[in-house]
Amino acid sequence: MANCSYACGFLLFFLVSFLHVEAILDPADFLALQSIRKALEDMPGSHFFSSWDFTADPCNFAGVYCDSDKVIALNLGDPRAGSPGLTGRLDPALGKLSALAEFTVVPGRIYGPLPESLSGLKNLRFFGVNRNFISGEISTKLGELRSLRTIDLSYNQLTGRIPPTVGSLPELTNLILCHNRLSGSLPRFESHTLTRLDLKHNSLSGSLPPNSLPPSLQYLSLAWNKLTGPMDHLLSRLDQLNYLDLSLNQFTGPIPDRIFSFPLTNLQLERNQFSGPVQPVDQVSIPTVDLSYNRLSGQISPMLASVQYLYLNNNRFTGRVPASFVERLLDASIQILYLQHNYLTGIEISPTAVIPERSSLCLQYNCMVPPVETPCPLRAGKQKTRPTTQCNQLKT
């Protein structure tokens, strides 16, 4: 049966009809499912295709969902079985499933490019083929699928740019392209419903204009790219964010004060080139704030003392550590306080103070002798104080 031609497929279809199978699938969908099946195989340990017997009704196949005589959802592989998934290629016949609204593939070893014929799926709303070995570029024709709401092609081997046509999708809600090999600049995203944008671990470059991302965003991760330029005007607009990770890029300029009042649970801005003072207007309620490895300067704001996990190390902060930090550290409200590799001149803490076991403090390599001995990360180095010449240079 595996070598059956299209003519044989038609014969099977009419045989099923003759046997009075309850649901009679559209012939085009029947043949498309046959082609899709021929291009894929179960990996060892997977038994997903065991129910795909084309002498029976395809609407009863595992992962196939029909409405009347059309396939409306195709979920290839069983996510509940914990199996290694499928191997093979995505057949161009996918584009023949004209009513398809949802298409997903479980993690496995599916390789090759995305078929150009996907542009024929005008009703597609959910498109998820993550953690496989999909390669090639994202077709500009994907932007023709104006009903698309979720695209998840993460953890593949995609290359090239993110097409501007994808950015123009009007109903896009989730775009997840992380852990690929994408390059070039980001398109402008026009959807007013875009809430999740995850592009981390690619090779994206260029700067982001102030109007390039919509205010509807709640989750934004651009980490591990090569993005540049200021972000203050853009970030100030994104006041719905609850997760922000811009780490390991080359962003410059100030961090906007407004961002510390957003409903964030996590603020990751480390390993960039952000500069200037950090001056939240009110007490910061974000549990985790990482501003390490930047060029931030000025005194440390007492408004940051309410952060549970605070990383300010490897910057250019000066002055004394506010007393409110010591109070919250000693009552274990602060779990991590990393201040190493700055130009800080003092902290009001008794040498006999006992740091709670579940809290970590590092003051190494500042313009003071640390008053308490606390374990620091190995990468902080062994020098306890910064050379006096460097501290004097900063004063001048």
C-alpha positions as CSV (number, residue, x, y, z in Angstrom):
1,M,0.0,0.0,0.0
2,A,2.9,2.3,0.6
3,N,3.7,2.4,-3.2
4,C,0.1,3.1,-4.2
5,S,-0.3,5.8,-6.8
6,Y,-2.8,8.6,-6.8
7,A,-5.1,6.4,-9.0
8,C,-4.9,3.7,-6.4
9,G,-5.7,6.3,-3.8
10,F,-8.9,7.2,-5.6
11,L,-9.8,3.6,-5.8
12,L,-9.4,3.2,-2.1
13,F,-11.5,6.3,-1.5
14,F,-14.4,5.0,-3.6
15,L,-14.0,1.6,-1.9
16,V,-14.4,3.3,1.5
17,S,-17.5,5.1,0.1
18,F,-19.0,1.8,-1.2
19,L,-18.5,0.2,2.2
20,H,-20.8,2.9,3.7
21,V,-18.2,4.4,6.0
22,E,-20.1,7.0,8.0
23,A,-18.0,10.1,7.1
24,I,-17.0,10.5,3.5
25,L,-13.9,12.7,3.2
26,D,-13.4,15.1,0.4
27,P,-11.3,13.3,-2.3
28,A,-8.7,16.0,-2.3
29,D,-8.2,15.8,1.4
30,F,-8.1,12.0,1.2
31,L,-5.3,12.0,-1.3
32,A,-3.4,14.8,0.6
33,L,-3.4,12.6,3.7
34,Q,-2.0,9.7,1.7
35,S,0.9,11.9,0.4
36,I,1.6,13.3,3.9
37,R,1.7,9.7,5.3
38,K,4.1,8.5,2.6
39,A,6.6,11.3,3.3
40,L,6.8,10.5,7.1
41,E,7.6,7.6,9.3
42,D,7.4,6.8,13.0
43,M,10.7,6.9,14.7
44,P,11.5,3.8,16.9
45,G,9.2,3.8,19.9
46,S,6.5,5.8,18.1
47,H,3.3,4.2,17.0
48,F,1.4,7.3,15.8
49,F,0.7,6.0,12.3
50,S,-0.6,2.6,13.4
51,S,-4.2,3.9,13.0
52,W,-3.7,5.3,9.6
53,D,-5.3,2.6,7.6
54,F,-6.7,4.1,4.4
55,T,-9.3,1.3,4.0
56,A,-11.1,3.0,6.9
57,D,-12.4,6.5,7.5
58,P,-9.4,9.0,7.7
59,C,-11.4,11.2,10.1
60,N,-10.9,8.5,12.7
61,F,-7.1,8.5,12.2
62,A,-4.9,9.7,15.1
63,G,-4.3,13.4,14.9
64,V,-6.9,14.0,12.1
65,Y,-10.0,16.1,13.0
66,C,-12.8,16.7,10.5
67,D,-15.8,18.9,10.1
68,S,-18.2,17.4,7.6
69,D,-16.1,16.2,4.7
70,K,-13.0,18.4,5.3
71,V,-9.9,18.1,7.5
72,I,-9.8,21.1,9.8
73,A,-7.0,20.1,12.2
74,L,-3.9,17.9,11.7
75,N,-1.7,17.1,14.7
76,L,1.1,14.8,13.6
77,G,2.6,12.7,16.4
78,D,1.3,12.0,19.8
79,P,2.5,14.5,22.4
80,R,1.2,12.4,25.3
81,A,3.1,9.2,24.4
82,G,6.5,10.6,25.2
83,S,7.7,9.1,21.9
84,P,10.6,10.3,19.8
85,G,8.3,11.6,17.2
86,L,8.4,11.4,13.4
87,T,11.0,11.5,10.7
88,G,10.9,12.5,7.1
89,R,9.7,15.6,5.2
90,L,6.6,17.7,5.1
91,D,4.9,16.9,1.8
92,P,3.6,19.8,-0.4
93,A,0.2,18.1,-0.4
94,L,-0.3,19.8,2.9
95,G,-1.4,22.8,0.9
96,K,-4.4,20.8,-0.5
97,L,-6.1,20.6,2.9
98,S,-8.0,23.8,2.1
99,A,-10.1,23.9,5.3
100,L,-7.1,23.3,7.7
101,A,-7.2,25.7,10.6
102,E,-4.6,24.0,12.9
103,F,-1.4,22.2,12.0
104,T,1.1,20.9,14.5
105,V,4.0,18.4,14.6
106,V,5.5,16.9,17.8
107,P,9.2,17.2,18.4
108,G,11.1,14.7,16.2
109,R,13.5,14.6,13.2
110,I,11.5,16.1,10.4
111,Y,13.9,17.8,8.1
112,G,13.9,19.9,4.9
113,P,12.2,23.2,4.1
114,L,8.6,24.2,4.8
115,P,6.5,23.6,1.7
116,E,5.7,26.7,-0.4
117,S,2.3,25.2,-0.8
118,L,1.4,26.1,2.8
119,S,0.4,29.5,1.3
120,G,-2.8,27.8,0.1
121,L,-4.0,27.2,3.7
122,K,-6.1,30.4,3.9
123,N,-8.0,29.3,7.0
124,L,-4.8,28.4,9.0
125,R,-4.8,29.9,12.5
126,F,-2.4,27.8,14.4
127,F,0.9,26.6,12.9
128,G,3.4,24.8,15.1
129,V,6.4,22.8,14.0
130,N,8.9,23.2,16.7
131,R,11.9,21.1,17.9
132,N,12.6,19.4,14.6
133,F,15.2,20.0,11.9
134,I,13.3,22.3,9.5
135,S,15.8,24.3,7.4
136,G,15.7,26.9,4.7
137,E,14.1,30.3,4.8
138,I,10.7,31.4,6.0
139,S,8.7,32.0,2.8
140,T,7.3,35.5,2.3
141,K,4.1,33.7,1.2
142,L,3.5,32.8,4.9
143,G,2.3,36.4,5.1
144,E,-0.6,35.5,2.8
145,L,-2.2,33.5,5.5
146,R,-4.1,36.4,7.0
147,S,-5.9,34.3,9.6
148,L,-2.7,33.1,11.3
149,R,-2.7,33.8,15.1
150,T,0.1,31.5,16.3
151,I,3.4,30.6,14.5
152,D,5.8,28.4,16.5
153,L,8.8,27.3,14.5
154,S,11.2,27.4,17.4
155,Y,14.2,25.1,17.8
156,N,14.8,24.3,14.2
157,Q,17.5,25.3,11.7
158,L,15.8,28.2,9.8
159,T,18.0,30.8,8.1
160,G,17.5,34.1,6.4
161,R,15.3,37.0,7.4
162,I,11.9,37.2,9.1
163,P,9.8,38.4,6.1
164,P,8.1,41.8,6.5
165,T,4.9,40.0,5.3
166,V,4.9,38.0,8.6
167,G,5.1,41.3,10.5
168,S,2.1,42.5,8.7
169,L,-0.2,39.6,9.7
170,P,-3.2,41.4,11.2
171,E,-4.3,38.8,13.7
172,L,-0.9,37.5,14.9
173,T,-0.9,36.8,18.6
174,N,2.1,34.6,19.2
175,L,5.3,34.5,17.1
176,I,7.9,32.0,18.5
177,L,11.0,31.7,16.3
178,C,13.6,31.2,19.0
179,H,16.7,28.9,18.7
180,N,17.1,29.1,14.9
181,R,19.7,30.8,12.7
182,L,17.7,33.8,11.5
183,S,19.5,37.0,10.6
184,G,18.9,40.5,9.4
185,S,16.7,43.2,11.0
186,L,13.3,42.8,12.6
187,P,10.2,43.7,10.5
188,R,7.7,46.1,11.9
189,F,4.9,44.2,13.7
190,E,1.5,45.6,12.9
191,S,-0.8,43.3,14.8
192,H,-2.7,45.0,17.6
193,T,-3.2,41.6,19.2
194,L,0.5,40.4,19.4
195,T,1.1,39.4,23.0
196,R,4.1,37.0,22.7
197,L,7.3,37.6,20.6
198,D,10.1,35.2,21.3
199,L,13.1,35.5,18.9
200,K,16.0,34.7,21.3
201,H,19.1,32.7,20.2
202,N,19.3,33.9,16.6
203,S,21.6,36.2,14.7
204,L,19.3,39.2,14.3
205,S,20.9,42.6,13.9
206,G,20.0,46.3,13.4
207,S,18.1,48.6,15.6
208,L,14.4,48.8,16.5
209,P,12.5,52.0,15.7
210,P,10.1,53.3,18.5
211,N,7.0,52.1,16.6
212,S,8.3,48.6,15.5
213,L,6.6,46.7,18.3
214,P,2.9,47.0,19.4
215,P,1.9,48.1,22.9
216,S,-0.1,44.8,23.2
217,L,3.0,42.8,23.9
218,Q,3.1,40.9,27.2
219,Y,6.1,38.6,26.6
220,L,9.2,39.9,24.7
221,S,12.5,38.0,24.4
222,L,15.2,39.2,22.0
223,A,18.1,37.7,24.0
224,W,21.2,36.3,22.3
225,N,21.2,38.3,19.1
226,K,23.2,41.1,17.7
227,L,20.7,43.9,18.0
228,T,21.9,47.5,18.6
229,G,20.7,51.0,19.3
230,P,18.7,52.7,22.0
231,M,15.5,51.1,23.4
232,D,14.2,53.8,25.7
233,H,11.5,55.2,23.4
234,L,10.3,51.8,22.3
235,L,10.2,50.2,25.8
236,S,8.3,53.2,27.3
237,R,5.4,52.2,25.0
238,L,5.3,48.6,26.1
239,D,3.5,49.0,29.4
240,Q,1.7,45.7,29.2
241,L,4.9,43.6,29.5
242,N,5.1,40.9,32.1
243,Y,8.3,39.4,30.8
244,L,11.2,41.2,29.2
245,D,14.6,39.7,28.1
246,L,16.9,41.8,26.0
247,S,20.1,40.2,27.4
248,L,23.3,39.5,25.3
249,N,22.8,42.1,22.6
250,Q,24.5,45.5,22.0
251,F,21.7,47.9,23.0
252,T,22.8,51.3,24.1
253,G,21.4,54.4,25.8
254,P,19.4,54.8,29.0
255,I,17.0,52.4,30.6
256,P,13.6,54.2,30.9
257,D,12.4,54.9,34.4
258,R,8.9,53.8,33.5
259,I,9.9,50.2,32.8
260,F,10.3,49.6,36.6
261,S,6.6,50.2,37.1
262,F,5.4,47.7,34.4
263,P,3.7,44.5,35.7
264,L,6.9,42.5,35.1
265,T,7.9,39.3,36.8
266,N,11.3,39.2,35.1
267,L,13.5,42.0,33.8
268,Q,16.7,40.8,32.0
269,L,18.8,43.5,30.4
270,E,22.2,42.1,31.2
271,R,25.3,42.1,28.9
272,N,24.4,45.1,26.8
273,Q,25.8,48.6,26.6
274,F,23.1,50.4,28.5
275,S,24.4,53.6,30.2
276,G,23.3,56.4,32.6
277,P,21.6,56.3,36.0
278,V,18.9,53.9,37.1
279,Q,16.1,55.9,38.8
280,P,12.8,54.1,39.4
281,V,10.1,56.5,40.5
282,D,8.5,54.1,43.1
283,Q,9.5,50.9,44.9
284,V,10.2,48.2,42.4
285,S,8.0,45.1,42.7
286,I,9.6,43.0,40.0
287,P,11.0,39.8,41.6
288,T,14.0,39.4,39.3
289,V,16.0,42.4,37.9
290,D,19.3,41.7,36.1
291,L,21.1,44.8,34.9
292,S,24.6,43.3,35.1
293,Y,27.5,43.8,32.6
294,N,26.4,47.2,31.3
295,R,27.7,50.8,31.6
296,L,25.2,52.0,34.2
297,S,26.4,54.8,36.5
298,G,25.3,57.0,39.4
299,Q,24.2,55.9,42.9
300,I,22.1,52.8,43.5
301,S,18.5,53.8,44.0
302,P,16.9,52.7,47.3
303,M,13.8,51.9,45.2
304,L,15.5,48.7,44.1
305,A,15.7,47.4,47.6
306,S,12.4,45.6,47.2
307,V,13.7,43.3,44.4
308,Q,14.2,39.7,45.5
309,Y,16.9,38.8,43.0
310,L,19.0,41.8,42.0
311,Y,22.1,41.8,39.8
312,L,23.8,45.2,39.4
313,N,27.3,43.8,39.1
314,N,29.9,44.8,36.5
315,N,28.7,48.4,36.0
316,R,29.9,51.8,37.1
317,F,27.7,52.5,40.1
318,T,29.2,54.8,42.7
319,G,28.5,56.0,46.3
320,R,27.3,54.0,49.3
321,V,24.8,51.1,49.2
322,P,21.5,52.4,50.7
323,A,20.8,51.2,54.2
324,S,17.4,49.7,53.1
325,F,19.3,47.1,51.1
326,V,21.1,45.9,54.3
327,E,17.8,45.6,56.2
328,R,16.1,43.6,53.6
329,L,19.2,41.4,53.1
330,L,19.4,40.5,56.8
331,D,15.7,39.6,57.0
332,A,16.2,37.4,53.8
333,S,13.8,39.5,51.7
334,I,16.6,39.9,49.2
335,Q,17.8,36.5,48.1
336,I,20.5,37.6,45.7
337,L,22.3,41.0,45.8
338,Y,25.3,41.1,43.4
339,L,27.1,44.4,43.5
340,Q,30.6,43.3,42.6
341,H,32.8,45.1,40.0
342,N,31.5,48.6,40.5
343,Y,32.9,51.7,42.2
344,L,30.9,51.6,45.4
345,T,32.5,53.2,48.4
346,G,30.7,51.7,51.4
347,I,27.8,49.8,52.9
348,E,26.4,50.1,56.4
349,I,26.6,46.5,57.6
350,S,28.2,45.2,60.8
351,P,31.2,42.9,60.4
352,T,29.5,40.6,62.8
353,A,26.3,40.5,60.8
354,V,25.0,37.1,59.8
355,I,23.8,36.8,56.3
356,P,20.9,34.3,56.1
357,E,21.8,31.0,54.4
358,R,19.3,31.5,51.6
359,S,20.7,34.9,50.7
360,S,23.7,35.8,48.7
361,L,25.7,39.1,48.8
362,C,28.8,39.9,46.7
363,L,30.7,43.2,47.2
364,Q,34.0,42.2,45.6
365,Y,36.1,44.6,43.5
366,N,34.7,47.9,44.6
367,C,36.3,51.0,46.0
368,M,36.1,49.6,49.6
369,V,37.2,46.7,51.6
370,P,34.1,44.4,51.9
371,P,33.1,44.6,55.6
372,V,31.7,41.0,55.5
373,E,33.1,37.8,54.0
374,T,30.5,36.3,51.7
375,P,30.9,33.8,48.9
376,C,30.9,35.3,45.4
377,P,30.5,33.7,42.0
378,L,33.8,32.2,40.6
379,R,33.7,34.6,37.7
380,A,33.9,37.5,40.1
381,G,37.7,36.9,40.4
382,K,39.9,36.8,43.5
383,Q,40.6,40.5,43.9
384,K,38.6,41.9,46.8
385,T,39.1,45.6,46.1
386,R,39.4,47.7,42.9
387,P,42.9,49.4,42.5
388,T,43.0,52.9,44.0
389,T,44.1,54.4,40.7
390,Q,40.8,53.3,39.1
391,C,38.7,54.7,41.9
392,N,40.6,58.1,41.8
393,Q,40.1,58.3,38.0
394,L,36.4,58.0,38.4
395,K,36.3,60.9,40.8
396,T,38.0,63.1,38.3
